[in-house]
Amino acid sequence: MAGKLTKEDLEGPDAFQSTIDEIRDYISENKKRFYSIVAAIVVASLVAIGIYMYWSHYQYSAQDLYAKAQHIDTAQNIDNPGIIAKKIKIFEELTEKYPHSWSAKIAHYHLGNIYYHTGEFDKAIADYKKFASYRISDKAGIKFFALTSIGYAYEAKKDYKSALESFEKAQKSKNAGFESVGFGNIARMYELMNDKKNALDYYKKALEKVTDSSKAIYIKYKISSLS
């Protein structure tokens, strides 16, 4: 039970008022320092607001360009050089103007896909590598797809050694659900390089992870032919 207030307590100074008085006295005695602190806080707040507004506009502008590029259907117009060139131009503008945006990062992956399908494998590899170099969350296995795409481009160039290195890097990244694909890619490279032993080993690993029955039949055929 709380004690009763004494006469001295009632007549004593109010704690809140005493604190206010002390603050007022401090400000009065240190006006220059106080106003400097206030000014610094105001400036820092304005700078923070300015950065936020600039970054929001930066990201929005990047997203707008990305949306324009995505509206161009290259899948149905892969043989139309004009359509392809238009989409490439927008993506390249995006990567040049807004290189630090997420939209620009993913644009490199799309550019890689476009160049791969048009047979410009060196350009495809360059953009895939730019995308793979970014510090991005790999929870969805994004890096696996980027590294695998690099491997496919090298394979198309018949540079099987470089393709194998890319596929091996991909297999070391997060690839839940795609282990069979990764092992199969590695096995195929060894087979193309006439290394039947390693090809067989990796086809067996791919078979352990495969879930598609038709793919399982194909892998079993490869194992049988190499055994």
Buried (B, 14 or more C-beta within 10 A) or exposed (E): EEEEEEEEEEEEEEEEEEEEEEEEEEEEEEEEEBEEEEEEEEEEEEEEEEEEEEEEEBBEBBBEBBEBBBEBEBEEBEEEEEBBEBBBEBBBBBBEEBEEBBBBBBBBBBBBBBBBEBEBBEBBBBBBBBBBEBEBEEEEBBBBBBBBBBBBBBBBBEBBEBBBBBBBBBBEBBBEEBBBBBBBBBBBBBBBBEBEEBBBBBBBBBBEBBEEEEBBEBBBEBBEEBE
